Amino acid sequence: MYLLTQNESNKNLDNPNATHLVLGIDYLLTENTKLTLEAYRKDYKNFPLDPNDPFAFLVDDGRTSNMFGGYGKLESTGKAFTQGIELLIQKKLAEDFYGIISASWFKSRYEDYSSNWRDRLYDNQFLFGIVGGYKPNKDWEFSIRWNIAGGIPYTPFDLEKSKQLNVGVINKNKVNSERYPTYHNLNLRVDKNFYFNSTTLVVYLNVMNVYNRKNIAAYLWNEVKNEPKEMYQWGLIPILGIEYKF
């Protein structure tokens, strides 16, 4: 709706359309452990595109500084697709352990206004995660979460123009042509429960990014050194907390 209001003619755009094909299977490995496998293909059409910015995919623009703003007359000729395979192994809490293992391989691309196919901003290509816990008794719980994902696409700077102007100028000829490094992160948590008549006090220690991985959030332009620089996500963060449950 925000795009439609930016130009009177945009009210005549066709509605975006999506066709989904999903094939899946569930299988009980044990009484408490289930395996789920799915393959899917999603085809999209009639997405709005901007002739004045022929390389961009507007529906992904919220991740960028443009924030869906400043467009004129649009055309509903954009196409895209996503396809992949997802695997999930889930173990319910039985005895002392519980956990989930998930893995996904996928590809997500779009056709720009110039009829070139490009990777979408959310195209990690692969995701893998482990979430689990151990409850030796009702007083204690130990849990773990580890994630790894392929780097998402980004548009590099035009180094020659950026150095001339001493400001970051992206290379419009290489939209989403490069990728951030692989992302991974480990979180650990310990909970101690104190029980009262009808309430419970939980004291926990949660350590995020245990091995202090320097995951890159973005590349910025350093105007002091007149060169690119990395902006990192949060490093190691210990959190001590209290929860009171009624």
Residue pairs with C-beta under 8 A, 6 or more apart in sequence:
2 68
3 10
3 48
3 58
3 68
3 71
3 74
4 10
4 11
4 13
6 69
6 70
6 71
6 72
7 71
7 72
7 73
7 74
9 73
10 48
10 73
10 74
13 46
13 48
13 74
13 75
13 76
14 46
14 76
15 46
16 44
16 45
16 46
16 47
16 48
16 59
16 76
17 44
17 45
17 46
18 42
18 43
18 44
19 42
19 43
19 44
20 40
20 41
20 42
21 40
21 41
21 42
22 38
22 39
22 40
23 38
23 39
23 40
24 36
24 37
24 38
24 39
25 36
25 37
25 38
26 34
26 35
26 36
27 34
27 35
27 36
27 37
28 34
28 35
29 35
29 89
31 94
32 91
32 92
32 94
33 89
33 90
33 91
33 92
34 89
34 90
35 87
35 88
35 89
36 86
36 87
36 88
36 89
36 90
37 85
37 86
37 87
37 88
38 85
38 86
39 84
39 85
39 86
40 82
40 83
40 84
40 85
40 86
41 81
41 82
41 83
42 81
42 82
42 83
43 79
43 80
43 81
44 78
44 79
44 80
44 81
45 78
45 79
46 76
46 77
46 78
47 57
47 58
47 59
47 76
47 77
47 78
47 79
47 80
47 110
48 58
48 59
48 74
48 75
48 76
48 78
49 56
49 57
49 58
49 74
49 75
49 76
49 77
49 78
49 112
49 113
50 56
50 58
50 71
50 72
50 74
50 113
51 73
51 75
51 113
52 72
53 71
53 113
54 112
54 113
54 114
55 112
55 113
55 114
55 116
55 118
55 172
55 175
56 112
56 175
57 78
57 80
57 110
57 112
57 118
57 120
57 121
58 68
58 71
58 74
58 78
59 78
60 110
60 120
60 121
60 122
61 67
61 68
62 68
63 121
63 122
64 121
75 113
77 113
78 110
78 111
78 112
78 113
79 110
79 111
80 108
80 109
80 110
80 111
80 120
81 107
81 108
81 109
82 106
82 107
82 108
82 120
83 106
83 107
84 104
84 105
84 106
84 107
85 104
85 105
85 106
86 102
86 103
86 104
86 106
87 101
87 102
87 103
87 104
88 100
88 101
88 102
89 100
89 101
89 102
90 99
90 100
90 101
91 97
91 98
91 99
91 100
92 98
93 133
93 135
96 134
96 135
96 136
97 132
97 133
97 134
97 135
98 132
98 133
98 135
99 130
99 131
99 132
99 133
100 129
100 130
100 131
100 132
101 129
101 130
102 127
102 128
102 129
103 126
103 127
103 128
103 129
104 126
104 127
104 128
105 125
105 126
106 123
106 124
106 125
106 126
107 123
107 125
108 119
108 120
108 122
108 123
109 117
109 118
109 119
109 120
109 123
110 117
110 118
110 120
111 117
111 118
112 118
112 175
118 153
118 175
118 176
118 177
119 153
119 176
120 153
120 176
121 152
121 153
121 176
122 152
123 152
123 153
123 176
124 149
124 150
124 151
124 152
125 150
126 149
126 150
127 147
127 148
127 149
127 150
128 147
128 148
128 149
129 145
129 146
129 147
129 148
130 144
130 145
130 146
130 147
131 143
131 144
131 145
132 143
132 144
133 141
133 142
133 143
133 144
134 141
134 142
134 143
135 141
135 142
138 193
138 195
139 192
139 193
140 190
140 191
140 192
140 193
141 190
141 191
141 193
142 188
142 189
142 190
142 191
143 188
143 189
143 191
144 186
144 187
144 188
144 189
145 186
145 187
145 189
146 184
146 185
146 186
146 187
147 183
147 184
147 185
148 182
148 183
148 184
148 185
149 182
149 183
149 184
150 179
150 182
150 183
151 179
151 180
151 181
151 182
151 183
152 179
152 180
153 176
153 177
153 178
153 179
154 176
154 178
154 179
154 180
154 218
154 219
155 170
155 171
155 172
155 174
155 175
155 176
155 177
155 178
156 170
156 171
156 174
156 177
156 178
156 219
157 168
157 169
157 170
157 171
157 219
157 221
157 228
158 169
158 170
158 171
158 172
159 228
161 169
162 168
162 169
162 221
162 226
162 228
163 226
163 227
166 223
166 226
167 221
167 223
168 220
168 221
168 228
180 216
181 215
181 216
183 215
184 213
184 215
185 208
185 209
185 213
185 215
186 209
186 210
186 211
186 213
187 206
187 207
187 208
187 209
187 210
188 206
188 207
188 210
189 204
189 205
189 206
189 207
190 204
190 205
191 202
191 203
191 204
192 202
192 203
192 204
193 200
193 201
193 202
194 200
194 201
194 202
194 203
198 246
199 244
199 245
199 246
200 244
200 245
201 242
201 243
201 244
201 245
202 242
202 243
202 244
202 245
203 240
203 241
203 242
204 240
204 241
204 242
204 243
205 238
205 239
205 240
205 241
206 238
206 239
206 241
207 236
207 237
207 238
207 239
208 234
208 236
208 237
208 238
208 239
209 234
209 235
209 236
209 237
210 236
211 236
212 235
212 236
213 235
214 232
214 235
215 232
215 233
216 230
216 231
216 232
216 233
217 231
217 232
217 233
218 230
218 231
219 228
219 229
219 230
219 231
220 228
220 229
220 230
220 231
221 227
221 228
221 229
222 228
222 229
